[in-house]
C-alpha cells in the first residue's frame, strides 16, 4: 500500500513553505508529481515525492551568519 502525503507533510519535508509556493511549484515545475484526489482534497504519493526530491539539487537557503563566506566569495 502506498503512503499519501497531504500539504502539511510536503511542508514538513521542505518541499514548500506555503500553499502559494506549492501552487507556484506545481505550475512551474512539470517534473513535480501529479496530485491524486482523496477525501474531497488532494494528496501526493510519498514514493513519487521522494524520487522528485532526490533528483533536485540540494540548496542551502539559510541566510549566512555574520563573518561567513557566501558561495563564490574569496578571502
C-alpha positions as CSV (number, residue, x, y, z in Angstrom):
1,X,0.0,0.0,0.0
2,X,1.4,3.4,-0.9
3,X,1.5,6.3,1.5
4,X,-0.3,9.5,0.6
5,X,1.1,12.9,1.7
6,X,-1.0,15.9,2.3
7,X,0.0,19.6,2.2
8,X,1.3,19.6,5.8
9,X,3.5,16.6,5.0
10,X,5.0,18.4,2.0
11,X,5.7,21.4,4.1
12,X,7.4,19.3,6.8
13,X,9.6,17.8,4.1
14,X,10.7,21.2,3.0
15,X,9.0,20.9,-0.5
16,X,7.1,24.2,0.0
17,X,6.6,26.8,2.6
18,X,3.0,27.8,1.9
19,X,0.1,26.9,-0.3
20,X,1.0,29.7,-2.7
21,X,4.6,28.3,-3.1
22,X,3.1,24.8,-3.7
23,X,0.8,26.3,-6.3
24,X,3.7,28.0,-8.0
25,X,5.8,24.8,-7.8
26,X,3.1,22.8,-9.5
27,X,2.6,25.4,-12.2
28,X,6.3,26.0,-12.9
29,X,7.9,22.5,-12.4
30,X,6.4,19.9,-14.8
31,X,8.5,17.2,-13.1
32,X,6.7,17.6,-9.7
33,X,4.4,14.6,-9.1
34,X,0.8,15.0,-10.1
35,X,-1.7,15.1,-7.2
36,X,-4.4,12.5,-6.6
37,X,-7.9,13.2,-5.3
38,X,-8.7,11.9,-1.9
39,X,-11.5,12.6,0.6
40,X,-12.5,15.9,-1.1
41,X,-8.9,17.1,-1.2
42,X,-5.6,16.3,-2.9
43,X,-2.5,14.4,-1.9
44,X,0.7,13.0,-3.4
45,X,2.2,9.6,-3.3
46,X,5.2,9.7,-0.9
47,X,7.4,7.5,-3.2
48,X,6.9,9.9,-6.1
49,X,7.7,13.0,-3.9
50,X,10.8,11.3,-2.5
51,X,12.0,10.4,-6.1
52,X,11.4,14.0,-7.1
53,X,13.4,15.3,-4.1
54,X,16.3,13.0,-4.9
55,X,16.6,14.5,-8.4
56,X,16.5,18.1,-7.2
57,X,19.9,19.8,-6.3
58,X,20.3,20.5,-2.6
59,X,20.2,24.2,-1.9
60,X,21.2,25.8,1.4
61,X,18.5,28.5,1.8
62,X,19.6,29.8,5.2
63,X,21.0,33.3,5.5
64,X,24.7,33.4,6.0
65,X,25.8,34.3,9.6
66,X,28.0,37.3,10.2
67,X,31.5,36.5,9.1
68,X,30.6,33.5,7.0
69,X,31.6,33.5,3.3
70,X,29.0,33.2,0.7
71,X,29.3,31.0,-2.3
72,X,31.9,32.3,-4.7
73,X,33.5,34.7,-2.2
74,X,37.2,34.8,-1.7
75,X,39.1,36.0,1.3
